[in-house]
């Protein structure tokens, strides 16, 4: 039977790569005597984050900017740099069930990771042993646009190649993300969207391809 989906576009963080509570940031805040939410509010503020995930600054520059912004609240630049080093050293877990499924699915259809990420994403995936489970990685910092901008979805399709999805229509592209607005943007293009909350949401779609 011909598979309904001819390409799979999958998010990374919160789906395939799983971080501890809020990326481990509350624990770092507590360790350095900051109010909970201080690190996240600084690192993920659009003024810091957007340049990093659209390639206008490097990952190292982003983290240095976060350290500089926290220096006055953290006891000085040395302590704020130590805080950022502690945050950077947080190790995520891998959704091994999904990784194993994607390795099987990529034998059938193109599987691409589509992530809002800094330039260290690819090396991080390699360190986690995830670089063999997908056809390609579409990193927002490499293409210069971030989800939910439709341009990153179009870039992903370009990487997927002119496969059956091109004639079957956009609904044959399965898009998976844990952020509702990213899924909504994909559905506006015509993709079949899956809002990831657990493997129960995604497993039937992937197993149907095998």
C-alpha positions, 0 to 999 in steps of 0.5 A: 500500500502506498504511504500517505505521507511522502516526507516527514519534517520533525522538530528537534527540541521538545520532540527528539531532544528532551531537556530537563525542566525548562532547559535546566535553567531554573536549577542554574538560576538557583545555583547562582542566586538569581530569581527563577526565570532570570536566565531564560528571560535573558537568553530567550529574549528576542533581542538575544535569541532571534539574531542567534537562531537566524544566523546573525550572531554565532552561538558563542556570541549569543552566550557571551551576550547573555553573560554580559547582560547578567553580569550586574545581577550575578556578581560580576562578569566572571560569575556570569560567564561561569553561570553561562558555562554551567547552563551550556554544560546541561546535557539533554536526553534523547527520545530514543523511541522516536530516534529509532522510528525515524531511522526506519522511516528514512528508509521509506521517505525523506526525514528532515529535522527542522529546528530553530537553533544556533550554529551548534545544532549539528555538532550537538546532534552528532554528539547525541548520536542523532545524525544518522536518523534523518536525511537532512537537518534544516537549521534556522541559523543556516537558512536565515529564517526561523519557524513559523516563517513559511520560508523555512518550511519551503527550504525544508521541502527543497532539501527533501528533493522532488519526491512523490510529495511534489505531485501528491500535494502538501498534505502528504508532508507530515510536520511535527512540532511541539509549538502550536504556532509552528504547527498552525503555520505548517497547516496553512501551507497545507501540510499535515500537522501533528502537535507533539505532546507524547509519542502517542500523538506521533507513533501511529503516523510513523508506523503507518509508513513502515 
